[in-house]
Amino acid sequence: MRRADRLLELLQALRRLTPPVTAALLARTLEVSVRTIYRDIEALRRLGVGIDGEAGFGYLLTEDHALPPLMFTGPEVEALALGLRKVMAIGDQELAEAAENALTKLGPVLPKPVRTELESGILLAHSYTRERRLAELASGGASPKPVDPVLIRKAAREERKLNIGYRDEQGRHTERIIWPLAIAYLDTADLVIAWCELRGDFRTFRLDRFLNASMIESSFRPNRVSKLRLFFDRMAEQRCQRSVAEAAE
C-alpha cells in the first residue's frame, strides 16, 4: 500500500474507532507495525490534522481539516443518519461497511451544535423481518445469498450482461441472460430489476433464488438508465390503472 493511501486509511480509522485509539489497535486495523503508526501519526500532524494523545495512552482526532465543514440542519442530519443506518441494517456486507464509514465521516465535518444531533442517535434502524428471513434460509441449509450482490452492482454500473442460473417459485431451473438495472433491498426479499432476454421483457428476480451468475463480454450500454426509467414508468402506469379499476367498482 502506498504511504498516501495508508495515511488516508489511518485517518479514517481515527474517525471510526472509539477514542482514545491505541497505536496497537491502529496497527492491527491497518495491518502494519506500531512503529509505522507512530511515524504516520506524526506525518498527519505535520499536514495539519489535529490529533491529540501520545504513545501508551492513545490518540484522539480533534480537528479534521481533510474534510471541509458541511452545513446541514438538525432534521437533515437525522435524515442522513437514518438512511445510512438503514443501509447498515439491510444492505449486504460491502454496502453496510460503506454506510458505516460514511456515517463516521459525517461527524468531524459538522459544526459542533449539529454534530450533537448526529451523536444523540435519536433515530435508529433495524429490520427484524429481514433478520428472521435470513435466519430461516440459513437454518434450511441454504445460503442467504448464493450470488454476491457486489457482482450484480458491478455489472449494473458497467452495463454488462449477466448469464444466470435461476430457480423460480415452483422450483423450476432456467438459464437466462439478463441486463441488471438495479437492486431493490426489501425486508421480504432482495430483488434484481432486469431486462430478461429469454422473455424479452422486464423481470424482477429474487437474489436468494439465483443459482449462479457470471458477467459476459456483451454490454447493454448505454441503455441502463433509459430501461430503468421505462420500468418505473410502466409500474406507475399499472398502479394508475389499478386505482381507476378500484374506483370503478
N, C-alpha and C positions, 0 to 999 in steps of 0.2 A: 504494500500500500504506500502511495506517495505521502510525503510528510504533510503536504497541504490537505490531503483527504483525511489523514489521521487527525489533524488539528480540528477539522470540522466535526469528525466523529466524537472527539473528546469534548468539544463544546456542546454537542447535542447530548452527550451522556451527562454533563453537568446540569443541563436543563431538565433532564428526565429523572435522574436519580434523586432520592430524598437526601437533602443536605444535613450535616456536612458529609461529603463523599470521600472516603479514604482513597489514598493512592492505590492500595491493594485491590479495592473493588474496581476502580477505574482500569487498572491493569488487566484484571480478569475480563472485564467487559470488552475491552479493545484488543485483548489477546496480545499484549506487549509486556515488557518488563516494567517494574516500578520505577526504575531509573529513567526509562523513557518518559513515563508520566511526569516525573519531576521536571525534565527538560521541556516537555511540551507545555506544561503549566506556565513556566517562565516565558516561553515563546508567546503564548496567548496574552500574558500580562504586558509584554513589550508592544504587542499590537493594540493595546488599549482596552482589552477586555477586563472588566472588574472582577477579580477572583480573590476572595478573602480566604484565610486559613493557611495552614502550613503542614509540613510533613509530620506525621504522628498524630495529627488532630483531624484533618480532613479539609475539604475545600467547599466553598460556597460561592455560587455565581451571584454577584451583587449588581453588576451593570453589564448589559449585553449590547454593546454598540454595533454588533454584527447585524442586528435587525433594527430598523427604524421604528419609532413609536407608531402604533396604529390607533386610530380614533374610532371606537365603537361605543354605542350606548349600552347601558346595562342589559336591556332586553335583547339587543343584537348579540352580545357576548353569550347570554343564556341560550339563544337560538343556535349559535355556532357550537357551543359546548354540548348541547343536547344532540345535535346532528352527529358530531364526532363520537359521542358516547353510544349512540345508536349503532353506528358502524362498528364500534368495538364489540357491541353485543351480538350483532347478526352477521357481520362480514366474515369472510374466510381469514385465515391466519395472516396473509400478506396485507389485506385491507385493514384488519384490526390493528396490526402493528403500526401501519402508516397513520391511522387515525390517532393512535396514542401519541406518536411522535408529533403530529400536527398540534395536538392539544397542549403538549409541553412547550411548543414553540410560541403559543399564544401568550402565556403569562408574562415573559420578560419584555414583550413589546407593547404591553398595555400600560396606560397611565395607572398609577397606584390605586386611585379610587375604583376604577373599573376592574382592575386586577382582582380586587376583593370579591367582586361579583363572580368571577370565574372560580376563585378558590373556595367560595362558600358552598359550591356544589348543591344548589337548591334543586336543580332538575337532573334526574338520573334516568338511565335507560336500561331495561332488561327485557329478556324475552323468554318466559317460562315455556311457552308453546314450542318455540324453536328448540330449546334445550331438551324438552321431552321427546320431540320428534327425532333428534339426533341420537338420543339415548336408545330409543326404540330400534332405530336402524342398527346401532352397534350391538344391541343385545340379540338381534336376529342374525348376527354374523355378517351383516353387510357393511361395507364401508360407507360412511355418510357421504363421501364424495369420491367415487371411483375415478373421476376425472378431475384434475386440478383446475379450479376456476381461473387460475393465473393464465393457463393456456388459452382459455376461452377469451379472456380480456385481451390478451396479446393478439390473438387472431382478429378480434373485432377492431382493435386500434390500427393494425396493419392492413385491415381489409383483405385477409387471407381466408380462403375457403377451408372448411374442416371436413374430413372424412370421419364419420362417426358410426359406431355401433350403438343401437338404441333398443330398449325393451319397453314396450308400451304398457298400458294399464292391464291389458289382457295377458301380458307375458310374452307377446309375440316379438321376435327379434328382427330388426331390419338394419340394412346398411344404407347410409344416406350421405349425400354431400350437401352441406348447409352453408349459408352465409351468416355468420354470427353478427347480430346487430347490437345486442345489449343483453345485460343480465339483470333480472329483477329479483332482489333479495326479499323474500316474504317470510312470514312466520311459518306458514304451512309448507312452503317449498321454495327452492331457488329455481327460477325459470330462465331459460335461454330463449330470447326472442330472435328468430332467424327466418331467413328465406330458405325454403326447402326445395332443392332441385327435383327430388323424387315426386313431390306433389305439385310443384310449380306454383306455390303459394306460400303465404306466411304460416309459420307454425311456432308454437311455444313448446319447449322440451324441458322436462324436469331434469335438473342436473344429477339427481341421485338415480336416474334411470339410464344414464349414459353407461355403456359397457366399455367403450374406448373412444379415443378421439386423437386425431393427428392432423397437423396442418399440411396442406398440399401446396404446390407451387402456384397453382391457379389463383388469381386475385379477382376480387369484385370491385376494386377501386374504379371510380370514385362514387360508388352507389350506396354506401352505408347510411349516410345522413338522409338522402332522399328516400331510401327504402324505409328507414325508421320513421320518418315523418309521415309517409304513406300509411304505415301500420297504425300509428296513433290516430290519423285522420279516419281510417276505417273503423277503429274502435269507437271513436266519438260518434260516427255516423250510426253505428249499431246501437249505441246507448240511446241516441236520439230516437231511433225507430222503435226501440222497446218502450220508451217513455210515451210516444204517441199511441202505441198499441195499448198500453196500460190505461191511458187516459180515455181511450175509446170504449173500454169495457164497461 
